[in-house]
Amino acid sequence: MEAELDLGWIYMAGYDPAEYVRYYSDRLPLVHFKDFQKGRKDTELGEGIRLQRAV
């Protein structure tokens, strides 16, 4: 079974997206990046919380 993880919502739920990617790496053909500004407001990728560096 494969899955696509939304790393932005994993982060906003208080979990470490990098841990999820490492744990499920054999089941992830792709991931969904999403950036947020403070207050859980969506923003353009690269303009908010930068999860890509951790992942």
CHARMM internal coordinates of N, CA and C (Angstrom, degrees):
IC EDIT
DIST 1 N 1 CA 1.4301
DIST 1 CA 1 C 1.5235
ANGL 1 N 1 CA 1 C 108.08
DIST 1 C 2 N 1.3339
ANGL 1 CA 1 C 2 N 116.10
DIHE 1 N 1 CA 1 C 2 N 138.95
DIST 2 N 2 CA 1.4586
ANGL 1 C 2 N 2 CA 122.21
DIHE 1 CA 1 C 2 N 2 CA 176.57
DIST 2 CA 2 C 1.5229
ANGL 2 N 2 CA 2 C 109.47
DIHE 1 C 2 N 2 CA 2 C -117.32
DIST 2 C 3 N 1.3317
ANGL 2 CA 2 C 3 N 115.08
DIHE 2 N 2 CA 2 C 3 N 160.42
DIST 3 N 3 CA 1.4632
ANGL 2 C 3 N 3 CA 120.12
DIHE 2 CA 2 C 3 N 3 CA -179.59
DIST 3 CA 3 C 1.5202
ANGL 3 N 3 CA 3 C 109.96
DIHE 2 C 3 N 3 CA 3 C -147.30
DIST 3 C 4 N 1.3122
ANGL 3 CA 3 C 4 N 115.25
DIHE 3 N 3 CA 3 C 4 N 159.91
DIST 4 N 4 CA 1.4568
ANGL 3 C 4 N 4 CA 122.00
DIHE 3 CA 3 C 4 N 4 CA 171.86
DIST 4 CA 4 C 1.5286
ANGL 4 N 4 CA 4 C 106.94
DIHE 3 C 4 N 4 CA 4 C -115.83
DIST 4 C 5 N 1.3238
ANGL 4 CA 4 C 5 N 116.76
DIHE 4 N 4 CA 4 C 5 N 118.56
DIST 5 N 5 CA 1.4648
ANGL 4 C 5 N 5 CA 120.83
DIHE 4 CA 4 C 5 N 5 CA -179.87
DIST 5 CA 5 C 1.5220
ANGL 5 N 5 CA 5 C 110.20
DIHE 4 C 5 N 5 CA 5 C -92.69
DIST 5 C 6 N 1.3238
ANGL 5 CA 5 C 6 N 116.38
DIHE 5 N 5 CA 5 C 6 N 139.01
DIST 6 N 6 CA 1.4581
ANGL 5 C 6 N 6 CA 122.42
DIHE 5 CA 5 C 6 N 6 CA 172.60
DIST 6 CA 6 C 1.5259
ANGL 6 N 6 CA 6 C 106.77
DIHE 5 C 6 N 6 CA 6 C -93.65
DIST 6 C 7 N 1.3188
ANGL 6 CA 6 C 7 N 116.02
DIHE 6 N 6 CA 6 C 7 N 99.72
DIST 7 N 7 CA 1.4615
ANGL 6 C 7 N 7 CA 121.01
DIHE 6 CA 6 C 7 N 7 CA -172.43
DIST 7 CA 7 C 1.5233
ANGL 7 N 7 CA 7 C 113.16
DIHE 6 C 7 N 7 CA 7 C -67.45
DIST 7 C 8 N 1.3123
ANGL 7 CA 7 C 8 N 117.38
DIHE 7 N 7 CA 7 C 8 N -27.86
DIST 8 N 8 CA 1.4642
ANGL 7 C 8 N 8 CA 120.23
DIHE 7 CA 7 C 8 N 8 CA 178.50
DIST 8 CA 8 C 1.5175
ANGL 8 N 8 CA 8 C 112.27
DIHE 7 C 8 N 8 CA 8 C -63.80
DIST 8 C 9 N 1.3315
ANGL 8 CA 8 C 9 N 116.24
DIHE 8 N 8 CA 8 C 9 N -44.43
DIST 9 N 9 CA 1.4628
ANGL 8 C 9 N 9 CA 119.36
DIHE 8 CA 8 C 9 N 9 CA -179.47
DIST 9 CA 9 C 1.5233
ANGL 9 N 9 CA 9 C 111.81
DIHE 8 C 9 N 9 CA 9 C -74.12
DIST 9 C 10 N 1.3183
ANGL 9 CA 9 C 10 N 117.20
DIHE 9 N 9 CA 9 C 10 N -31.13
DIST 10 N 10 CA 1.4697
ANGL 9 C 10 N 10 CA 119.10
DIHE 9 CA 9 C 10 N 10 CA 173.98
DIST 10 CA 10 C 1.5218
ANGL 10 N 10 CA 10 C 109.27
DIHE 9 C 10 N 10 CA 10 C -61.41
DIST 10 C 11 N 1.3233
ANGL 10 CA 10 C 11 N 116.86
DIHE 10 N 10 CA 10 C 11 N -44.56
DIST 11 N 11 CA 1.4680
ANGL 10 C 11 N 11 CA 121.40
DIHE 10 CA 10 C 11 N 11 CA 178.69
DIST 11 CA 11 C 1.5288
ANGL 11 N 11 CA 11 C 110.86
DIHE 10 C 11 N 11 CA 11 C -63.20
DIST 11 C 12 N 1.3326
ANGL 11 CA 11 C 12 N 116.84
DIHE 11 N 11 CA 11 C 12 N -45.87
DIST 12 N 12 CA 1.4656
ANGL 11 C 12 N 12 CA 120.04
DIHE 11 CA 11 C 12 N 12 CA -177.74
DIST 12 CA 12 C 1.5281
ANGL 12 N 12 CA 12 C 111.85
DIHE 11 C 12 N 12 CA 12 C -65.93
DIST 12 C 13 N 1.3205
ANGL 12 CA 12 C 13 N 117.64
DIHE 12 N 12 CA 12 C 13 N -23.57
DIST 13 N 13 CA 1.4710
ANGL 12 C 13 N 13 CA 121.37
DIHE 12 CA 12 C 13 N 13 CA 176.78
DIST 13 CA 13 C 1.5255
ANGL 13 N 13 CA 13 C 111.69
DIHE 12 C 13 N 13 CA 13 C -79.69
DIST 13 C 14 N 1.3350
ANGL 13 CA 13 C 14 N 116.81
DIHE 13 N 13 CA 13 C 14 N -2.88
DIST 14 N 14 CA 1.4571
ANGL 13 C 14 N 14 CA 120.19
DIHE 13 CA 13 C 14 N 14 CA 176.49
DIST 14 CA 14 C 1.5161
ANGL 14 N 14 CA 14 C 114.70
DIHE 13 C 14 N 14 CA 14 C 96.00
DIST 14 C 15 N 1.3366
ANGL 14 CA 14 C 15 N 117.16
DIHE 14 N 14 CA 14 C 15 N 11.75
DIST 15 N 15 CA 1.4607
ANGL 14 C 15 N 15 CA 120.71
DIHE 14 CA 14 C 15 N 15 CA -179.80
DIST 15 CA 15 C 1.5234
ANGL 15 N 15 CA 15 C 110.33
DIHE 14 C 15 N 15 CA 15 C -106.66
DIST 15 C 16 N 1.3177
ANGL 15 CA 15 C 16 N 116.49
DIHE 15 N 15 CA 15 C 16 N 164.97
DIST 16 N 16 CA 1.4529
ANGL 15 C 16 N 16 CA 122.53
DIHE 15 CA 15 C 16 N 16 CA -179.70
DIST 16 CA 16 C 1.5320
ANGL 16 N 16 CA 16 C 109.15
DIHE 15 C 16 N 16 CA 16 C -92.43
DIST 16 C 17 N 1.3431
ANGL 16 CA 16 C 17 N 118.34
DIHE 16 N 16 CA 16 C 17 N 110.62
DIST 17 N 17 CA 1.4585
ANGL 16 C 17 N 17 CA 120.48
DIHE 16 CA 16 C 17 N 17 CA -179.14
DIST 17 CA 17 C 1.5351
ANGL 17 N 17 CA 17 C 112.85
DIHE 16 C 17 N 17 CA 17 C -59.42
DIST 17 C 18 N 1.3203
ANGL 17 CA 17 C 18 N 117.77
DIHE 17 N 17 CA 17 C 18 N -34.21
DIST 18 N 18 CA 1.4644
ANGL 17 C 18 N 18 CA 120.78
DIHE 17 CA 17 C 18 N 18 CA -179.84
DIST 18 CA 18 C 1.5277
ANGL 18 N 18 CA 18 C 110.87
DIHE 17 C 18 N 18 CA 18 C -62.78
DIST 18 C 19 N 1.3232
ANGL 18 CA 18 C 19 N 117.41
DIHE 18 N 18 CA 18 C 19 N -36.69
DIST 19 N 19 CA 1.4687
ANGL 18 C 19 N 19 CA 120.56
DIHE 18 CA 18 C 19 N 19 CA 177.26
DIST 19 CA 19 C 1.5289
ANGL 19 N 19 CA 19 C 110.84
DIHE 18 C 19 N 19 CA 19 C -64.52
DIST 19 C 20 N 1.3217
ANGL 19 CA 19 C 20 N 116.44
DIHE 19 N 19 CA 19 C 20 N -41.37
DIST 20 N 20 CA 1.4680
ANGL 19 C 20 N 20 CA 120.00
DIHE 19 CA 19 C 20 N 20 CA 178.36
DIST 20 CA 20 C 1.5179
ANGL 20 N 20 CA 20 C 111.01
DIHE 19 C 20 N 20 CA 20 C -63.56
DIST 20 C 21 N 1.3326
ANGL 20 CA 20 C 21 N 117.27
DIHE 20 N 20 CA 20 C 21 N -42.61
DIST 21 N 21 CA 1.4614
ANGL 20 C 21 N 21 CA 120.60
DIHE 20 CA 20 C 21 N 21 CA -179.83
DIST 21 CA 21 C 1.5238
ANGL 21 N 21 CA 21 C 110.29
DIHE 20 C 21 N 21 CA 21 C -63.92
DIST 21 C 22 N 1.3308
ANGL 21 CA 21 C 22 N 116.62
DIHE 21 N 21 CA 21 C 22 N -43.56
DIST 22 N 22 CA 1.4727
ANGL 21 C 22 N 22 CA 119.32
DIHE 21 CA 21 C 22 N 22 CA 178.46
DIST 22 CA 22 C 1.5309
ANGL 22 N 22 CA 22 C 110.81
DIHE 21 C 22 N 22 CA 22 C -63.06
DIST 22 C 23 N 1.3101
ANGL 22 CA 22 C 23 N 117.06
DIHE 22 N 22 CA 22 C 23 N -45.58
DIST 23 N 23 CA 1.4643
ANGL 22 C 23 N 23 CA 121.51
DIHE 22 CA 22 C 23 N 23 CA -175.67
DIST 23 CA 23 C 1.5365
ANGL 23 N 23 CA 23 C 111.86
DIHE 22 C 23 N 23 CA 23 C -65.80
DIST 23 C 24 N 1.3338
ANGL 23 CA 23 C 24 N 116.93
DIHE 23 N 23 CA 23 C 24 N -40.69
DIST 24 N 24 CA 1.4612
ANGL 23 C 24 N 24 CA 121.30
DIHE 23 CA 23 C 24 N 24 CA -176.00
DIST 24 CA 24 C 1.5359
ANGL 24 N 24 CA 24 C 112.84
DIHE 23 C 24 N 24 CA 24 C -104.13
DIST 24 C 25 N 1.3167
ANGL 24 CA 24 C 25 N 118.29
DIHE 24 N 24 CA 24 C 25 N 17.56
DIST 25 N 25 CA 1.4655
ANGL 24 C 25 N 25 CA 121.00
DIHE 24 CA 24 C 25 N 25 CA -173.28
DIST 25 CA 25 C 1.5251
ANGL 25 N 25 CA 25 C 113.61
DIHE 24 C 25 N 25 CA 25 C -55.42
DIST 25 C 26 N 1.3133
ANGL 25 CA 25 C 26 N 117.92
DIHE 25 N 25 CA 25 C 26 N -31.69
DIST 26 N 26 CA 1.4668
ANGL 25 C 26 N 26 CA 119.89
DIHE 25 CA 25 C 26 N 26 CA 180.00
DIST 26 CA 26 C 1.5290
ANGL 26 N 26 CA 26 C 112.78
DIHE 25 C 26 N 26 CA 26 C -77.05
DIST 26 C 27 N 1.3357
ANGL 26 CA 26 C 27 N 116.90
DIHE 26 N 26 CA 26 C 27 N -4.89
DIST 27 N 27 CA 1.4730
ANGL 26 C 27 N 27 CA 121.00
DIHE 26 CA 26 C 27 N 27 CA -178.19
DIST 27 CA 27 C 1.5256
ANGL 27 N 27 CA 27 C 112.97
DIHE 26 C 27 N 27 CA 27 C -120.42
DIST 27 C 28 N 1.3272
ANGL 27 CA 27 C 28 N 117.70
DIHE 27 N 27 CA 27 C 28 N 7.12
DIST 28 N 28 CA 1.4667
ANGL 27 C 28 N 28 CA 120.77
DIHE 27 CA 27 C 28 N 28 CA -174.90
DIST 28 CA 28 C 1.5263
ANGL 28 N 28 CA 28 C 111.71
DIHE 27 C 28 N 28 CA 28 C -113.22
DIST 28 C 29 N 1.3208
ANGL 28 CA 28 C 29 N 117.65
DIHE 28 N 28 CA 28 C 29 N 97.69
DIST 29 N 29 CA 1.4543
ANGL 28 C 29 N 29 CA 118.60
DIHE 28 CA 28 C 29 N 29 CA 175.57
DIST 29 CA 29 C 1.5334
ANGL 29 N 29 CA 29 C 111.59
DIHE 28 C 29 N 29 CA 29 C -72.89
DIST 29 C 30 N 1.3344
ANGL 29 CA 29 C 30 N 117.31
DIHE 29 N 29 CA 29 C 30 N -22.16
DIST 30 N 30 CA 1.4622
ANGL 29 C 30 N 30 CA 122.48
DIHE 29 CA 29 C 30 N 30 CA 176.95
DIST 30 CA 30 C 1.5191
ANGL 30 N 30 CA 30 C 109.16
DIHE 29 C 30 N 30 CA 30 C -160.95
DIST 30 C 31 N 1.3335
ANGL 30 CA 30 C 31 N 115.61
DIHE 30 N 30 CA 30 C 31 N 163.81
DIST 31 N 31 CA 1.4640
ANGL 30 C 31 N 31 CA 121.89
DIHE 30 CA 30 C 31 N 31 CA 175.72
DIST 31 CA 31 C 1.5222
ANGL 31 N 31 CA 31 C 108.25
DIHE 30 C 31 N 31 CA 31 C -130.16
DIST 31 C 32 N 1.3166
ANGL 31 CA 31 C 32 N 115.86
DIHE 31 N 31 CA 31 C 32 N 160.26
DIST 32 N 32 CA 1.4627
ANGL 31 C 32 N 32 CA 122.57
DIHE 31 CA 31 C 32 N 32 CA 179.75
DIST 32 CA 32 C 1.5214
ANGL 32 N 32 CA 32 C 107.87
DIHE 31 C 32 N 32 CA 32 C -109.92
DIST 32 C 33 N 1.3368
ANGL 32 CA 32 C 33 N 116.16
DIHE 32 N 32 CA 32 C 33 N 117.86
DIST 33 N 33 CA 1.4644
ANGL 32 C 33 N 33 CA 120.92
DIHE 32 CA 32 C 33 N 33 CA 176.13
DIST 33 CA 33 C 1.5200
ANGL 33 N 33 CA 33 C 109.03
DIHE 32 C 33 N 33 CA 33 C -91.52
DIST 33 C 34 N 1.3128
ANGL 33 CA 33 C 34 N 115.54
DIHE 33 N 33 CA 33 C 34 N 141.25
DIST 34 N 34 CA 1.4611
ANGL 33 C 34 N 34 CA 121.47
DIHE 33 CA 33 C 34 N 34 CA 176.28
DIST 34 CA 34 C 1.5176
ANGL 34 N 34 CA 34 C 106.65
DIHE 33 C 34 N 34 CA 34 C -145.48
DIST 34 C 35 N 1.3148
ANGL 34 CA 34 C 35 N 116.86
DIHE 34 N 34 CA 34 C 35 N 135.30
DIST 35 N 35 CA 1.4592
ANGL 34 C 35 N 35 CA 121.40
DIHE 34 CA 34 C 35 N 35 CA 176.96
DIST 35 CA 35 C 1.5201
ANGL 35 N 35 CA 35 C 109.80
DIHE 34 C 35 N 35 CA 35 C -104.32
DIST 35 C 36 N 1.3194
ANGL 35 CA 35 C 36 N 114.81
DIHE 35 N 35 CA 35 C 36 N 148.39
DIST 36 N 36 CA 1.4597
ANGL 35 C 36 N 36 CA 122.06
DIHE 35 CA 35 C 36 N 36 CA 175.94
DIST 36 CA 36 C 1.5144
ANGL 36 N 36 CA 36 C 109.21
DIHE 35 C 36 N 36 CA 36 C -129.20
DIST 36 C 37 N 1.3151
ANGL 36 CA 36 C 37 N 115.65
DIHE 36 N 36 CA 36 C 37 N 149.94
DIST 37 N 37 CA 1.4468
ANGL 36 C 37 N 37 CA 121.43
DIHE 36 CA 36 C 37 N 37 CA 166.81
DIST 37 CA 37 C 1.5147
ANGL 37 N 37 CA 37 C 106.50
DIHE 36 C 37 N 37 CA 37 C -93.68
DIST 37 C 38 N 1.3070
ANGL 37 CA 37 C 38 N 116.81
DIHE 37 N 37 CA 37 C 38 N 171.70
DIST 38 N 38 CA 1.4626
ANGL 37 C 38 N 38 CA 118.94
DIHE 37 CA 37 C 38 N 38 CA 176.13
DIST 38 CA 38 C 1.5252
ANGL 38 N 38 CA 38 C 108.86
DIHE 37 C 38 N 38 CA 38 C -57.34
DIST 38 C 39 N 1.3137
ANGL 38 CA 38 C 39 N 115.70
DIHE 38 N 38 CA 38 C 39 N 142.80
DIST 39 N 39 CA 1.4539
ANGL 38 C 39 N 39 CA 120.43
DIHE 38 CA 38 C 39 N 39 CA -179.27
DIST 39 CA 39 C 1.5181
ANGL 39 N 39 CA 39 C 113.13
DIHE 38 C 39 N 39 CA 39 C 90.30
DIST 39 C 40 N 1.3301
ANGL 39 CA 39 C 40 N 117.12
DIHE 39 N 39 CA 39 C 40 N 12.23
DIST 40 N 40 CA 1.4649
ANGL 39 C 40 N 40 CA 123.20
DIHE 39 CA 39 C 40 N 40 CA 176.37
DIST 40 CA 40 C 1.5178
ANGL 40 N 40 CA 40 C 113.37
DIHE 39 C 40 N 40 CA 40 C 65.06
DIST 40 C 41 N 1.3157
ANGL 40 CA 40 C 41 N 117.59
DIHE 40 N 40 CA 40 C 41 N 29.54
DIST 41 N 41 CA 1.4625
ANGL 40 C 41 N 41 CA 121.34
DIHE 40 CA 40 C 41 N 41 CA 177.29
DIST 41 CA 41 C 1.5227
ANGL 41 N 41 CA 41 C 109.03
DIHE 40 C 41 N 41 CA 41 C -91.89
DIST 41 C 42 N 1.3512
ANGL 41 CA 41 C 42 N 116.80
DIHE 41 N 41 CA 41 C 42 N 127.63
DIST 42 N 42 CA 1.4633
ANGL 41 C 42 N 42 CA 120.47
DIHE 41 CA 41 C 42 N 42 CA 177.24
DIST 42 CA 42 C 1.5209
ANGL 42 N 42 CA 42 C 110.29
DIHE 41 C 42 N 42 CA 42 C -60.23
DIST 42 C 43 N 1.3233
ANGL 42 CA 42 C 43 N 116.52
DIHE 42 N 42 CA 42 C 43 N 148.83
DIST 43 N 43 CA 1.4555
ANGL 42 C 43 N 43 CA 121.81
DIHE 42 CA 42 C 43 N 43 CA 176.41
DIST 43 CA 43 C 1.5254
ANGL 43 N 43 CA 43 C 108.58
DIHE 42 C 43 N 43 CA 43 C -148.02
DIST 43 C 44 N 1.3173
ANGL 43 CA 43 C 44 N 116.53
DIHE 43 N 43 CA 43 C 44 N 172.46
DIST 44 N 44 CA 1.4598
ANGL 43 C 44 N 44 CA 121.23
DIHE 43 CA 43 C 44 N 44 CA 179.38
DIST 44 CA 44 C 1.5338
ANGL 44 N 44 CA 44 C 110.00
DIHE 43 C 44 N 44 CA 44 C -64.67
DIST 44 C 45 N 1.3264
ANGL 44 CA 44 C 45 N 115.53
DIHE 44 N 44 CA 44 C 45 N 144.59
DIST 45 N 45 CA 1.4625
ANGL 44 C 45 N 45 CA 120.94
DIHE 44 CA 44 C 45 N 45 CA 178.42
DIST 45 CA 45 C 1.5239
ANGL 45 N 45 CA 45 C 109.43
DIHE 44 C 45 N 45 CA 45 C -57.88
DIST 45 C 46 N 1.3185
ANGL 45 CA 45 C 46 N 115.93
DIHE 45 N 45 CA 45 C 46 N 128.13
DIST 46 N 46 CA 1.4605
ANGL 45 C 46 N 46 CA 121.72
DIHE 45 CA 45 C 46 N 46 CA -179.12
DIST 46 CA 46 C 1.5262
ANGL 46 N 46 CA 46 C 113.30
DIHE 45 C 46 N 46 CA 46 C 96.23
DIST 46 C 47 N 1.3409
ANGL 46 CA 46 C 47 N 117.35
DIHE 46 N 46 CA 46 C 47 N -9.00
DIST 47 N 47 CA 1.4579
ANGL 46 C 47 N 47 CA 121.38
DIHE 46 CA 46 C 47 N 47 CA -178.45
DIST 47 CA 47 C 1.5209
ANGL 47 N 47 CA 47 C 113.84
DIHE 46 C 47 N 47 CA 47 C -102.00
DIST 47 C 48 N 1.3172
ANGL 47 CA 47 C 48 N 118.08
DIHE 47 N 47 CA 47 C 48 N -9.06
DIST 48 N 48 CA 1.4629
ANGL 47 C 48 N 48 CA 121.25
DIHE 47 CA 47 C 48 N 48 CA -177.39
DIST 48 CA 48 C 1.5068
ANGL 48 N 48 CA 48 C 111.64
DIHE 47 C 48 N 48 CA 48 C -121.24
DIST 48 C 49 N 1.3178
ANGL 48 CA 48 C 49 N 115.70
DIHE 48 N 48 CA 48 C 49 N -138.98
DIST 49 N 49 CA 1.4599
ANGL 48 C 49 N 49 CA 122.34
DIHE 48 CA 48 C 49 N 49 CA 178.00
DIST 49 CA 49 C 1.5193
ANGL 49 N 49 CA 49 C 107.26
DIHE 48 C 49 N 49 CA 49 C -67.82
DIST 49 C 50 N 1.3015
ANGL 49 CA 49 C 50 N 117.87
DIHE 49 N 49 CA 49 C 50 N 123.09
DIST 50 N 50 CA 1.4666
ANGL 49 C 50 N 50 CA 120.79
DIHE 49 CA 49 C 50 N 50 CA -172.90
DIST 50 CA 50 C 1.5199
ANGL 50 N 50 CA 50 C 111.38
DIHE 49 C 50 N 50 CA 50 C -94.87
DIST 50 C 51 N 1.3054
ANGL 50 CA 50 C 51 N 115.70
DIHE 50 N 50 CA 50 C 51 N 95.84
DIST 51 N 51 CA 1.4568
ANGL 50 C 51 N 51 CA 121.27
DIHE 50 CA 50 C 51 N 51 CA -179.11
DIST 51 CA 51 C 1.5203
ANGL 51 N 51 CA 51 C 112.71
DIHE 50 C 51 N 51 CA 51 C -80.83
DIST 51 C 52 N 1.3448
ANGL 51 CA 51 C 52 N 117.52
DIHE 51 N 51 CA 51 C 52 N -25.20
DIST 52 N 52 CA 1.4511
ANGL 51 C 52 N 52 CA 119.39
DIHE 51 CA 51 C 52 N 52 CA -174.81
DIST 52 CA 52 C 1.5154
ANGL 52 N 52 CA 52 C 112.55
DIHE 51 C 52 N 52 CA 52 C -58.54
DIST 52 C 53 N 1.3044
ANGL 52 CA 52 C 53 N 118.91
DIHE 52 N 52 CA 52 C 53 N -33.34
DIST 53 N 53 CA 1.4639
ANGL 52 C 53 N 53 CA 121.46
DIHE 52 CA 52 C 53 N 53 CA -179.03
DIST 53 CA 53 C 1.5283
ANGL 53 N 53 CA 53 C 111.25
DIHE 52 C 53 N 53 CA 53 C -63.81
DIST 53 C 54 N 1.3111
ANGL 53 CA 53 C 54 N 115.39
DIHE 53 N 53 CA 53 C 54 N -40.54
DIST 54 N 54 CA 1.4767
ANGL 53 C 54 N 54 CA 119.56
DIHE 53 CA 53 C 54 N 54 CA -179.56
DIST 54 CA 54 C 1.5192
ANGL 54 N 54 CA 54 C 111.52
DIHE 53 C 54 N 54 CA 54 C -70.94
DIST 54 C 55 N 1.3122
ANGL 54 CA 54 C 55 N 115.75
DIHE 54 N 54 CA 54 C 55 N -34.92
DIST 55 N 55 CA 1.4560
ANGL 54 C 55 N 55 CA 120.74
DIHE 54 CA 54 C 55 N 55 CA -176.43
DIST 55 CA 55 C 1.5025
ANGL 55 N 55 CA 55 C 108.45
DIHE 54 C 55 N 55 CA 55 C -84.41
END
COOR INIT
IC SEED 1 N 1 CA 1 C
IC BUILD
